[in-house]
Amino acid sequence: MLATLFWATLFAVPSRAQSQFVKGQKWQIVLTGVPDVSKSPLPPTDAPVWDIDLFDSDAATIMALKATGKIVICYFSAGTVEDWRSDAKDFPVGDVGKVLPEWPNEKWIRTGSTRIRDIMAKRIKLAGDKGCDAIDPDNIDPQQNDNGLNLQPGDAIAYMQWMATEAAKHSMEIGLKNALDIVDALTPTLSFAVNEQCAQLSECDRYAAFLAAGKPVFHVEYPTPLDAAAARGVGCTGPGTAGMSSVLKRLALDGLAVYCDGSVVDTPTKGGTGPPRPTRTLTPRPTTTTRPSTTRPTTTTRQSTTPAPPPTTTTTTTTTARTTSTRPPPTSTSGPGNGCKSKHWDQCGGNDWKGCTICESPYTCKGVSPPWYYQCL
């Protein structure tokens, strides 16, 4: 407790006079493709908060969403270098760490480096210039992974605090993605939190104090099958989920969404330059408390926690977004794809997949989160 208060006091910065975010706000997150605003009003029309990709979304899309009263959060990776991004060449080799095991196109970065922060300052300015209301910086948990740079929790706290200051320069707010080991220390600074799979990992009650402060936790789970019945599963009914802004999605984070009232929507999307983003492995890890915290995949021998099963009142199962090199990719049959070929980064297989199952040369269909999601890599 004393350590938490120390960090909170040391790194506290003034917050905006009035946050746009409040506990319980409905949200939609689309990171594969971009919401197609030409088809407005976009479902879900009653979701005031939208989380979209900073690079893929142009200013016109963001302003069109805001014109309909939406609060726009812009997503980018702040803790890794992604080799398909337009600024990837700017990352100094000496500030780049180990590859993320399930993401060969990403590597951890030294978040305290002046040159790295120069790059991120430009990204944050880009978000402000495009009209984003807030930023959703991802991969702020290298300290919970084999990052190759000896990054520690204090580094992550200082980095988030720096980004909060940069965001404020452009009249934007900031949230924390996962990284439960530092959420308490950063609560005074954060406007919201984004969490993946805390219900599956029985970790949602770690946000009790955050919710009690009136701040929203934008919570996403990945059940299979993704249908209205999934709303009766652990993603919506698990311990600690009360008061959260929960949505159920496919791993690719495309337009399809199921909400805890059983409603199903499919937001029209278009384009998108980056690869789809099925969630990385989320493995509980001990912290200074007796509860585990959410982490991304590691190459260490930490023991994975078996996901919590859904309630017996539904047959919906909970997706564990684990990637393994021992699972074979789907066979390249004509199947529902009718001989068509998927492009680089496109989906090419998985449960209930009806599209192409063969990839254009020289790419092959590989399991990213088998058996649920396969991708041309």
Stockholm file with secondary structure:
# STOCKHOLM 1.0

chainA/1-377         MLATLFWATLFAVPSRAQSQFVKGQKWQIVLTGVPDVSKSPLPPTDAPVWDIDLFDSDAATIMALKATGKIVICYFSAGTVEDWRSDAKDFPVGDVGKVLPEWPNEKWIRTGSTRIRDIMAKRIKLAGDKGCDAIDPDNIDPQQNDNGLNLQPGDAIAYMQWMATEAAKHSMEIGLKNALDIVDALTPTLSFAVNEQCAQLSECDRYAAFLAAGKPVFHVEYPTPLDAAAARGVGCTGPGTAGMSSVLKRLALDGLAVYCDGSVVDTPTKGGTGPPRPTRTLTPRPTTTTRPSTTRPTTTTRQSTTPAPPPTTTTTTTTTARTTSTRPPPTSTSGPGNGCKSKHWDQCGGNDWKGCTICESPYTCKGVSPPWYYQCL
#=GR chainA/1-377 SS CHHHHHHHHHHCCCCCSSCSCCTTCCEEEECSSEECGGGCSCSCTTCCEEEEETTTSCHHHHHHHHHTTCEEEEEEESSEEETTSTTGGGSCGGGEEEEETTEEEEEEECTTCHHHHHHHHHHHHHHHHHTCSEEEEECCCGGGSCCSSCCCHHHHHHHHHHHHHHHHHTTCEEEEESCTTSHHHHTTTCSEEEEESTTTTTCGGGGHHHHHTTCCEEEEECEESCSGGGGGSHHHHSTTCTTSEEEEECTTCCSEEEETTSCEEECCEECCCSCCCCCCCCCCEECSSSSEECCCCCSSCCCCCCCCCCCTTCCCEECCCCCCTTSCCCCCCSTTTTTCEECTTCEEECTTCCSCCEECTTCCEEEEETTTEEEEC
#=GC SS_cons         CHHHHHHHHHHCCCCCSSCSCCTTCCEEEECSSEECGGGCSCSCTTCCEEEEETTTSCHHHHHHHHHTTCEEEEEEESSEEETTSTTGGGSCGGGEEEEETTEEEEEEECTTCHHHHHHHHHHHHHHHHHTCSEEEEECCCGGGSCCSSCCCHHHHHHHHHHHHHHHHHTTCEEEEESCTTSHHHHTTTCSEEEEESTTTTTCGGGGHHHHHTTCCEEEEECEESCSGGGGGSHHHHSTTCTTSEEEEECTTCCSEEEETTSCEEECCEECCCSCCCCCCCCCCEECSSSSEECCCCCSSCCCCCCCCCCCTTCCCEECCCCCCTTSCCCCCCSTTTTTCEECTTCEEECTTCCSCCEECTTCCEEEEETTTEEEEC
//
